[in-house]
Amino acid sequence: MNLLILVVGLLLGSCTSNPRSEVKQKAISARRPNIILLLVDDMGFADVGCYGGTFVPTPNIDRLAAEGIKFTQYYSAAPICSPSRVGLTTGSAPGKFNITSFLDTRRHNRQCEQADFLVADAPSVARQLQAAGYATAHFGKWHMGGGRDVDNAPGILRYGFDAYASTYESPDPDPLLTSTNWIWARTDSIKRWRRTEYFVDKTLAFLKSHPNQPCYINLWPDDVHTPWVPDESTLDAHPNGTEKPREFKGVLAELDRQVGRLLAGLREQGIDDNTLIIFTSDNGPLPNFDGSRATPYRGSKLSLYEGGIRMPFIVRYPARTPAGRVDQQSVLSATDLFPSFVTLAGGASSPQPRTDGEDVTPALLGKPHSHTAPLFWEYGRNSKSFRYPLGRDRSPNLAMRQDNWKLLLNDDGSQLELYDLARDPKEVTNVAAQHPTVAANMRQQILAWRAALPAPPEAPLAK
């Protein structure tokens, strides 16, 4: 009899343990997550191991994919840094805010037919989450205004951030990173090769200082952008840094090490499960090492072919995302992150500004999403001030994706190209002649989209 009671007790115990576990899991899922947007500067689709990269082992970045979802059809908002960052911040096409190339001097900006900075009253995902009760921080490259002779750009706090530490290309450069009036120098207190470590330290400290409040953090390291300086010995041999594979490998290995430090810090604080990490890049690579950094795609940074705008994109959120998932179906855009982050944060607590993005939260949590609206891009408003990749990687200056069709076209109507990305993701065969109706319809849409963007600013070239 005693044996029977013992067996029944064990069975009942095993049955009642599952509901408790489910309740615990539901409680974890109900908490608003910390959100870390880890945006690498100029990382190519194939730089890291989980996307086929063979430059150096990247075990920590690969672990993000192994413990989360790896997407293969995510697009940045532009093939160059400033507009791509504006797209992430505002959830809308950067041309709507007259940001069309990298921000530089006032003269350069006028020649690029763009503004000097993102206006402070533009929609900001950080501001939206701040209003919803999040603590917000930006650590890393900004490049949405400030630097050179642009001394009137709004401060970073005005975009909805509670704390920040940024580089030279910002209105408020961190003095530990900018001992001179330039992007980096040997005399900087935090050396070029220690920047990502510094930004990871800042990220972990910010999280630790807000133990009872969800946090949104831009972690935007810039060391994968040239010139590469992986260590002090590089400066001895190359005082201005290099664009050579050896130094690129050193920088990439250090980035991976810092991702590992970030993950270890989250575990140490006990917030690993409830922290959503998005790992991606602002635009394609340059130099591209004969196409190897964007394999298998055509194009690079400065190009609207896939290699310039299709980016690695990994989502890791242990409390709610499946592990080891590869999503080859969902088509996602940088502009989608704004509304999706608002949803993940519990919904809008204040009126949400209109954006171009779609709420793709289901995809971020493991359920594929089909984009309902077409995606549009522009790069290259003139041939005087815009840089372009050489040869076949130089694209027309407009692009559009609708379903599996990708159309490229110059804004004067020339150089129409149509590709079926399902059959030809490398954009080898222009099929516009074989599909004239599709080409004509998309041509009309993209020219109408371009015509609806605001006229360039007419401010003087100097103060």
Sequence and secondary structure as in RCSB ss.txt:
>XXXX:A:sequence
MNLLILVVGLLLGSCTSNPRSEVKQKAISARRPNIILLLVDDMGFADVGCYGGTFVPTPNIDRLAAEGIKFTQYY
SAAPICSPSRVGLTTGSAPGKFNITSFLDTRRHNRQCEQADFLVADAPSVARQLQAAGYATAHFGKWHMGGGRDV
DNAPGILRYGFDAYASTYESPDPDPLLTSTNWIWARTDSIKRWRRTEYFVDKTLAFLKSHPNQPCYINLWPDDVH
TPWVPDESTLDAHPNGTEKPREFKGVLAELDRQVGRLLAGLREQGIDDNTLIIFTSDNGPLPNFDGSRATPYRGS
KLSLYEGGIRMPFIVRYPARTPAGRVDQQSVLSATDLFPSFVTLAGGASSPQPRTDGEDVTPALLGKPHSHTAPL
FWEYGRNSKSFRYPLGRDRSPNLAMRQDNWKLLLNDDGSQLELYDLARDPKEVTNVAAQHPTVAANMRQQILAWR
AALPAPPEAPLAK
>XXXX:A:secstr
 HHHHHHHHHHHHHHHHHHHHHHHHHHHHHS  EEEEEEESS  TTSSGGGT  SS  HHHHHHHHTSEEEEEEE
 S SSHHHHHHHHHHSS GGGGT  S    HHHHHHTT  SB  TTS  HHHHHHHTT EEEEEE   SB BTTB
     GGGGT SEEEE SSSSSB TTT SSSSS  TT SS GGGHHHHHHHHHHHHHHT TTS EEEEEE  TTS
SSB  SHHHHHH TT B SHHHHHHHHHHHHHHHHHHHHHHHHHT STTEEEEEEESS  SS TTTGGGTTSS  
TT  SHHHHEEEEEEE TTTS SSEEESS  EEGGGHHHHHHHHTTS SS     S    HHHHTT      S E
EEE  S SSS    SGGG   SEEEEETTEEEEE TTS S EEEETTT TT     TTT HHHHHHHHHHHHHHH
HHS       S  
